[in-house]
Amino acid sequence: MNRLKEMKILIDLGHPAHIHYFKNLIWQMSEKGHEFCLVARDKEVLHQLLNHYQFPFVSRGKGSRSFAGKILYLIKADRIIYREARKFNPDLFLSFASTYAAHVSRLMRKKHIAVDDTEHAKFELMMYPPFTDVILNPVCFSKKFSEKQLFFDGYIELSYLHPRYFSPSADRVRSYGISPGEKYFIVRFVSWSASHDIGQRGLDMATKQHLVRKLEKAGRVLISAESALPPELEKFRIKINPADLHHLIYYSSLYIGEGATTASEAIILGTPAIYINTLDAGTIREQVTKYGLVSLRDAGTLMEQLDIQLLPGAKEKARETSGKIIREKIDVTAFLVWFVENYPESEIIMRKNPDYQYRFK
């Protein structure tokens, strides 16, 4: 197959997870002579991660929680990306479901490849597909809404947690005063400020306090939270370098939280996980059915599930399940590198023969 010439690719990043999704692709393709322009929202620790990985980037500023503010930000972000794209002159736009990259790619008459695994992001699903050329979804993605969709047999988290790209470091865990053999639990509470969080909820404060008191009796509790906590819980908060989070998850005995991405990460890394959220997703449903993730809509059976996950052998079973995931799913980064480098021929190949992707295992 004749690969395309070295390309210039603009990637828009809207969330800290997005740089994890694309970092290995950027490193691999940069070594082959491709050039990248990164534009990043000022969202949580995204800029911190970009600086950690020494990726140059342009900020598109903070978003907004109000509807009017989101519309104004849409205009602002489109203008910033358009300005940078005019200077960079990309051959291709790449993003994780970015409305802004989609808009600007259409303005510049360039192709936009979007990756997306979030069915409940209703606003984004209305805004970016009309201006996008191909949409890459996991096979477990439950919404079939466009002829532009192509499906890959993997989880987007495998783009950075596959053993080819992630090696757990006991030293990084020790740097937090934690022994890798110690029994500790990671608890994550989200801020509920994303557009797809409107009308959704997780645990109430009383349940959070009950949960932490119960866990404290079994081991050390580490809370990662996006918002304020009462003093009773604040003492458990841990300030984690975001580049170290996956090492801490790998060695932990259990993950419990409202964050779907972190729950999926835990299952892939071989850590038992309980996800508590009214939001659902195809990835979550498949991991419940096939790989042992516990997913709860409310706290009704939380304590019973907690007792099960704290039983001896739960961690060992989760490690075995992690190996099964790696054997059954494709190497998502290898697939994406091939797809982007060879686009649009790669799209034609995948539509004719979806099993071609299994070359990337």
Residue pairs with C-beta under 8 A, 6 or more apart in sequence:
1 342
1 345
3 341
3 342
4 341
4 342
4 343
6 32
6 33
6 34
6 35
7 34
7 35
7 90
7 91
7 92
7 340
7 341
8 34
8 35
8 36
8 37
8 88
8 89
8 90
8 91
8 92
9 29
9 34
9 35
9 36
9 37
9 90
9 91
9 92
9 93
9 94
9 340
10 36
10 37
10 38
10 39
10 81
10 84
10 85
10 88
10 90
10 92
10 93
10 94
10 101
11 22
11 26
11 36
11 37
11 38
11 39
11 93
11 94
11 95
11 101
12 39
12 40
12 60
12 81
12 93
12 95
12 98
12 100
12 101
13 19
13 22
13 38
13 39
13 40
13 41
13 46
13 50
13 57
13 95
13 96
14 40
14 41
14 43
14 95
14 96
14 98
14 100
15 41
15 43
15 44
15 46
15 96
16 43
16 44
16 45
16 46
16 49
16 242
17 96
17 261
18 46
18 95
18 96
19 40
19 46
19 49
19 50
19 53
19 55
20 49
20 157
20 159
20 160
21 96
21 115
21 156
21 159
21 160
22 94
22 96
22 159
22 336
23 53
23 55
23 160
24 159
24 160
24 165
24 333
25 159
25 333
25 336
25 337
25 340
26 36
26 38
26 55
28 333
28 337
29 36
29 337
29 340
29 341
30 36
32 341
34 341
37 58
37 84
37 85
37 88
37 90
38 50
38 55
38 56
38 57
38 58
39 57
39 58
39 59
39 60
39 80
39 81
39 84
39 100
40 46
40 47
40 50
40 57
40 58
40 59
40 60
41 59
41 60
41 61
41 62
41 63
41 77
42 59
42 60
42 61
42 62
43 62
43 63
44 226
45 242
47 57
47 59
48 242
49 242
49 243
50 57
52 241
52 242
52 243
53 243
58 80
58 84
60 76
60 77
60 80
60 81
60 100
61 73
61 76
61 77
61 80
63 69
63 70
63 73
64 70
64 72
64 73
65 193
70 123
70 195
74 99
74 100
77 100
78 100
78 103
78 104
81 100
81 101
81 103
81 104
82 104
82 107
82 108
85 93
85 104
85 108
85 110
86 108
90 108
90 110
91 110
92 110
92 111
92 112
92 113
92 340
92 343
93 101
93 102
93 104
93 105
93 110
93 111
93 112
93 113
94 101
94 112
94 113
94 114
94 115
94 340
95 101
95 102
95 112
95 113
95 114
95 115
95 128
96 114
96 115
96 116
96 156
97 114
97 115
97 116
97 118
97 121
97 124
97 125
97 128
98 114
98 128
99 124
99 127
99 128
101 112
101 114
101 128
102 112
102 114
102 127
102 128
102 129
102 130
102 131
102 132
103 131
105 111
105 112
105 131
105 132
105 133
106 112
106 131
111 133
111 134
111 343
111 344
112 131
112 132
112 133
113 132
113 133
113 134
113 136
113 339
113 340
113 343
114 128
114 129
114 132
114 134
114 135
114 136
115 135
115 136
115 137
115 156
115 336
116 124
116 125
116 135
116 136
116 137
116 141
117 137
117 138
117 141
117 155
117 156
117 281
117 282
117 283
118 124
118 196
118 281
119 125
119 141
119 142
119 143
119 280
119 281
119 282
120 196
120 279
120 280
120 281
121 195
121 196
122 195
122 196
123 195
123 196
124 195
124 196
125 143
125 145
129 135
129 145
129 146
129 148
132 148
133 148
133 344
134 148
134 150
134 343
134 344
134 347
135 146
135 148
135 149
135 150
136 149
136 150
136 151
136 152
136 336
136 339
137 149
137 150
137 151
137 152
138 151
138 152
138 153
138 154
138 155
138 156
138 282
138 283
139 151
139 152
139 153
140 282
140 283
140 285
140 286
141 149
141 151
141 282
141 283
142 281
142 282
142 285
150 347
150 350
150 351
150 354
151 354
152 330
152 332
152 335
152 357
153 328
153 329
153 330
153 357
153 358
154 329
154 330
154 331
154 332
154 335
155 264
155 268
155 283
155 287
155 325
155 329
155 332
156 332
157 261
157 264
157 265
157 268
158 268
158 325
158 326
158 329
158 330
158 331
158 332
158 333
159 165
159 332
159 333
159 336
160 166
160 246
160 333
161 246
161 265
161 268
161 269
162 326
162 331
162 332
162 333
163 326
164 331
164 333
164 334
165 333
166 246
166 269
168 246
168 247
168 250
168 251
168 269
169 247
170 180
170 251
172 244
172 247
172 248
173 179
173 180
173 244
173 247
173 248
173 251
174 180
175 244
176 238
176 240
176 244
176 248
178 184
178 220
178 222
178 248
178 251
180 251
182 219
182 220
183 218
183 219
183 220
183 253
184 219
184 220
184 221
184 222
184 251
184 252
184 253
185 215
185 218
185 219
185 220
185 221
185 222
185 252
185 253
185 254
185 255
185 256
186 222
186 224
186 248
186 249
186 252
186 254
186 255
186 256
186 257
186 262
186 266
187 211
187 212
187 215
187 221
187 222
187 223
187 224
187 236
187 255
187 256
187 257
188 223
188 224
188 225
188 255
188 256
188 257
188 258
188 259
188 262
189 202
189 203
189 208
189 223
189 224
189 225
189 226
189 227
189 229
189 257
189 258
190 197
190 202
190 226
190 257
190 258
190 259
191 226
191 227
192 200
192 201
192 202
193 226
196 279
197 279
200 277
200 278
200 279
201 278
202 258
202 276
202 277
202 278
203 211
203 258
203 276
203 299
204 299
205 230
207 299
207 302
208 233
209 230
209 232
209 233
210 303
211 256
211 302
211 303
211 306
212 221
212 223
212 232
212 233
212 236
214 303
214 306
215 221
215 254
215 256
215 306
218 310
219 253
221 236
222 236
222 238
222 248
222 252
223 229
223 233
223 236
223 237
223 238
224 237
224 238
224 240
224 245
224 257
225 233
225 237
229 237
240 248
245 262
246 265
246 269
249 255
249 262
249 265
249 266
249 269
249 271
250 269
250 270
250 271
252 266
252 271
253 271
253 272
253 310
253 314
253 315
254 271
254 272
254 273
254 274
254 309
254 310
254 314
255 262
255 263
255 266
255 271
255 272
255 273
255 274
256 273
256 274
256 276
256 306
257 263
257 274
257 275
257 276
258 275
258 276
258 277
259 275
259 277
260 275
260 277
260 279
260 281
260 283
260 284
263 273
263 274
263 275
263 284
263 287
263 293
263 295
264 283
264 284
264 287
264 293
266 272
266 273
267 273
267 287
267 291
267 292
267 293
267 318
267 321
267 322
267 325
268 322
268 325
269 322
270 315
270 318
270 319
270 320
270 321
270 322
270 323
271 315
271 318
272 292
272 294
272 309
272 314
272 315
272 317
272 318
273 293
273 294
273 318
274 294
274 295
274 296
274 302
274 305
274 306
274 309
275 284
275 293
275 294
275 295
275 296
276 296
276 298
276 299
276 302
277 295
277 296
277 297
278 297
278 298
280 295
280 297
284 293
284 295
285 295
287 293
287 295
288 294
288 295
291 321
291 324
291 325
292 317
292 318
292 321
294 305
294 308
294 309
296 302
296 305
308 314
329 361
330 357
330 358
330 360
330 361
331 360
331 361
332 360
334 360
335 357
335 360
338 346
338 360
339 346
339 347
339 350
340 346
342 349
349 356
350 356
350 357
